Amino acid sequence: MSAPVQRIAVVGAGRMGEGIALAFAQAGLQVSLIDLKVREQTAQVRYFQVLRDNLAAEAANLATLELIDATQAQCLLERICLLPRTEGPQALQGCGLVFEAVPEVLQAKREAFAWIDQHVAADTIIASTTSTFLVTELAAMVDKPARMLNAHWLNPAHLMPLVEVSRSAQTSDSTVDALLATLRAIGKVPVVCNAVPGFIVPRLQALVMNEAARMVEEGVASAEQIDLAVRTGFGLRFSVLGLLEFIDWGGGDILYYASQYLASQLGERFQAPPSVLANMRDGRSGLRDGIGFYDYQDVDVAAYRQARLATLVGRIRSSGLTPVFQAPTAGA
């Protein structure tokens, strides 16, 4: 097992860089947050003051949310060292992990990686936080592609548990293992995906958000009603059961027939993919058949169902939407 990296730097002092720095600082690590943009002295002072105000506001908000107290908020801020570009090289020496968090412009990425490559050790892990560019494209911008990967954080980075990790064919297993160990050590939940556009969450949410917008355009329901349905139904269920797990839970045949009907009424985008068709053909409907997208042959299905339902009840209760038992009224 790889050990978590202890010395961290973030190159790019925008909103994503701030969030990542806060995440590591909250976990007890010292973080160098490096502003890569060249600024004259007065502008640099002003920019760092804005950064300090932003970080202080986020720390205060964590205290308001009772995630930390006022003393811990101050300690959190003291763990983040703001550095201009001129002081960055010294901070990068001996750094085990560097996150690139500059704007989503290819030339800006290229310049950032060239600068990072120039100042880090040969075995330093370099992780881009891009949500746009494939790691296969970015890996060519560093001298040793084996130590390069993408780490896509969801906003707000210091609160959201998920980090999507994408590797190229050149990325070494030891690089992936070290990044995963580091993210887990600070309480994050990393998932690994191949180098494809959209990672996992952005690809899913783009489809769902576009469909929600279409429903408003078509007059299916108002924006308020659609969002209420998402918060109290769609979102609650899928915070407990993953999408593929949910297919197995209800039965793949339900999705198959629903897809046929929706495609006939609303268009090809609702057609079921080959994997759903194959499961239907081969009798792999999910829990009912003991196999679907998951294998349930050795699973205590009753205990599994009960555990998931208990989690769902906890989510419903925390939302203030728990159904309340009402005794019959007199004379009813």
Stockholm file with secondary structure:
# STOCKHOLM 1.0

chainA/1-332         MSAPVQRIAVVGAGRMGEGIALAFAQAGLQVSLIDLKVREQTAQVRYFQVLRDNLAAEAANLATLELIDATQAQCLLERICLLPRTEGPQALQGCGLVFEAVPEVLQAKREAFAWIDQHVAADTIIASTTSTFLVTELAAMVDKPARMLNAHWLNPAHLMPLVEVSRSAQTSDSTVDALLATLRAIGKVPVVCNAVPGFIVPRLQALVMNEAARMVEEGVASAEQIDLAVRTGFGLRFSVLGLLEFIDWGGGDILYYASQYLASQLGERFQAPPSVLANMRDGRSGLRDGIGFYDYQDVDVAAYRQARLATLVGRIRSSGLTPVFQAPTAGA
#=GR chainA/1-332 SS CCCCCCCEEEECCSHHHHHHHHHHHHTTCCEEEEECSCCCHHHHHHHHHHHHHHHHHHHHHHHHTTSSCHHHHHHHHHTEEEEEGGGHHHHHTTCSEEEECCCSCHHHHHHHHHHHHHHSCTTCEEEECCSSSCHHHHGGGSSCGGGEEEEEECSSTTTCCEEEEECCTTSCHHHHHHHHHHHHHTTCEEEEECSCTTTTHHHHHHHHHHHHHHHHHTTSSCHHHHHHHIIIIIHHHHTTSCHHHHHHHHCHHHHHHHHHHHHHHHCGGGCCCHHHHHHHHTTCCBTTTTBSSSBCTTSCHHHHHHHHHHHHHHHHHHTTCCCCCCCCCTTC
#=GC SS_cons         CCCCCCCEEEECCSHHHHHHHHHHHHTTCCEEEEECSCCCHHHHHHHHHHHHHHHHHHHHHHHHTTSSCHHHHHHHHHTEEEEEGGGHHHHHTTCSEEEECCCSCHHHHHHHHHHHHHHSCTTCEEEECCSSSCHHHHGGGSSCGGGEEEEEECSSTTTCCEEEEECCTTSCHHHHHHHHHHHHHTTCEEEEECSCTTTTHHHHHHHHHHHHHHHHHTTSSCHHHHHHHIIIIIHHHHTTSCHHHHHHHHCHHHHHHHHHHHHHHHCGGGCCCHHHHHHHHTTCCBTTTTBSSSBCTTSCHHHHHHHHHHHHHHHHHHTTCCCCCCCCCTTC
//
